[in-house]
Amino acid sequence: MAELTVSGDIHPILKDDYASEWMGIEVVALEDGHATIRMTLRQEMLNGFGMAHGGMIFAFGDTAFALACNPAKPLPGEDSNITVAAGVDINFLKPAFRGQVLTAVANRRASTGRSGLYDIQIYAADPESGTPTAAPAGAAPTLPGQLPTDNATGAPAGELVAEFRGRSRTISKK
């Protein structure tokens, strides 16, 4: 899928997602149970220590989680349901800094009935070190634990800075 900015045309949950728009999130890849997104850390996303605010990294991972949980093109009958977080855990492993590009890779690990389990890895890279570009059409999604790479150079897309695990629940839309 080509690189895309946040838009309701890409995924229906992004239509009125002003937080993701403000964060400057780009959708890199989107498939059933998988999403890869990225954004550049700006000054207003930093804490008093000059590193990415944990809430920004959490919100970024949460967006990837939501995109992986909900179909971009719901089948007939699916449009009356939404999948939301039932609970999440995040582990911050390393700091990220202004100007770095964050990449979140979300993958479904399990799904039973109305419940699901998702792992989201969040990487940080300096812009000149090689950030992931859009995956070519038909490319396999990045697998859990697999470091995304720059498609042009094959260079790693950065260091793992956070692990986010989400538990989902499908509910009726109100």
Residue pairs with C-beta under 8 A, 6 or more apart in sequence:
1 27
1 28
1 29
1 30
1 134
1 135
1 137
2 134
3 26
3 27
3 28
3 133
3 134
4 10
4 26
4 27
4 28
5 24
5 25
5 26
5 27
6 14
6 17
6 20
6 21
6 25
6 26
6 27
7 14
7 15
8 14
8 15
8 16
10 27
10 30
10 72
11 27
11 30
11 67
11 70
11 72
12 70
12 72
12 74
13 66
13 67
13 70
13 82
14 20
14 21
14 27
14 67
17 63
19 59
19 63
20 63
23 39
23 45
23 56
23 59
23 60
23 63
24 39
24 40
24 42
25 37
25 38
25 39
25 60
25 63
26 37
26 38
26 39
27 35
27 36
27 37
27 67
28 36
28 37
28 38
28 103
28 132
28 133
28 134
28 135
29 35
29 36
29 134
29 135
29 139
29 141
29 142
30 36
30 67
30 72
31 141
32 71
33 68
33 107
33 108
33 111
34 68
34 106
34 107
34 108
34 141
34 142
35 64
35 67
35 68
35 104
35 105
35 106
36 64
36 103
36 104
36 105
36 106
36 132
36 135
36 141
36 142
36 148
37 60
37 63
37 64
37 67
37 103
37 104
37 106
38 101
38 102
38 103
38 104
38 131
38 132
39 60
39 101
39 102
40 99
40 100
40 101
40 102
40 127
41 52
41 56
41 96
41 97
41 98
41 99
41 100
41 101
41 102
41 124
42 98
43 98
45 52
45 53
45 56
45 98
46 52
46 53
46 97
46 98
47 53
47 54
49 95
50 97
50 98
51 95
51 96
51 97
52 95
52 96
52 97
52 100
52 102
52 124
52 161
54 90
54 92
57 90
57 92
57 96
57 102
57 122
57 161
57 162
58 90
58 164
60 102
60 104
60 122
61 90
61 104
61 106
61 120
61 122
61 162
61 164
62 85
62 88
62 164
62 166
63 104
64 104
64 105
64 106
64 120
64 164
65 85
65 88
65 106
65 118
65 120
65 164
65 166
65 168
66 83
66 84
66 85
67 106
68 106
68 107
68 108
68 118
68 120
69 83
69 84
69 108
69 116
69 118
69 166
69 168
70 82
70 83
71 78
79 173
80 172
80 173
81 170
81 171
81 172
81 173
82 170
82 171
82 172
82 173
83 116
83 168
83 169
83 170
83 171
84 168
84 169
84 171
85 166
85 167
85 168
85 169
86 115
86 167
86 168
86 169
87 166
87 167
88 164
88 165
88 166
88 167
89 164
89 165
90 162
90 163
90 164
90 165
91 162
91 163
91 164
92 161
92 162
93 160
93 161
93 162
93 163
94 124
94 159
94 160
94 161
95 161
96 102
96 124
96 161
97 124
99 126
99 127
100 124
100 125
100 126
100 127
100 158
101 124
101 125
101 126
101 127
101 131
101 158
102 122
102 123
102 124
102 161
103 122
103 123
103 124
103 125
103 131
103 132
103 148
103 157
103 158
104 120
104 121
104 122
104 123
104 164
105 120
105 121
105 122
105 123
105 142
105 144
105 146
105 148
106 118
106 119
106 120
107 118
107 119
107 120
107 141
107 142
107 143
107 144
108 116
108 117
108 118
109 117
109 118
109 119
109 144
110 116
110 117
111 117
114 169
114 170
114 171
115 167
115 168
115 169
115 170
116 167
116 168
116 169
116 170
117 165
117 166
117 167
117 168
118 165
118 166
118 167
118 168
119 144
119 163
119 164
119 165
120 163
120 164
120 165
120 166
121 144
121 145
121 160
121 162
121 163
121 164
122 160
122 161
122 162
122 163
122 164
123 147
123 148
123 157
123 158
123 159
123 160
123 161
124 158
124 159
124 161
125 131
125 156
125 157
125 158
125 159
126 158
129 155
129 156
129 158
130 149
130 150
130 153
130 155
130 156
130 157
131 150
131 157
131 158
132 148
132 149
132 150
132 151
132 157
133 150
133 151
133 152
134 151
135 141
135 151
136 151
142 148
147 156
147 157
147 160
148 157
149 155
149 156
149 157
150 157
